[in-house]
Amino acid sequence: MTEEVNTRVVQDVYTAFRQGNVAAVLDAFSDVIEWHLPGSPEAIPWARTRRTRHEVAEFLEEFSKLLDVLAVHTNAFISQGDKVVVLGSVTVRTKATGHEYTDHFAMVWTLKNGKIVGHRTYHDTARTGEAFRDLFRN
């Protein structure tokens, strides 16, 4: 696939996510994927690697039970070969406490034959863990 096609696939994922269309988001993924969200699971419960589209679906469900996504801003899409890097931010509100938090990110998406086979997020995990300390610690 071309860099232009890969970029469009990733842009469509963000559009579907903003619209709450989880089925369209998941349809962009290969059955086997390496989906990595960094951090300590003790501080950020969703921080770990998932390896299938089904596990990503479980993550999205878990995430939506804890947080409301208020805004997702994508500032740049940078494509080279099979990679698309997205720079942006997400603002969320915890359902339990009402705490709002904006997290800036770089997300690296890897594509093969028009499907997403890899995803890795880079963000300030220490700040995220601290922002949600009261929600995630028992």
Secondary structure, DSSP 8 states (H G I E B T S, - for coil): --HHHHHHHHHHHHHHHHTT-HHHHHHTEEEEEEEE--S-TTTSTT-SEEEEHHHHHHHHHHHHHHEEEEEEEEEEEEEETTEEEEEEEEEEEETTT--EEEEEEEEEEEEETTEEEEEEEEE-HHHHHHHTHHHH--
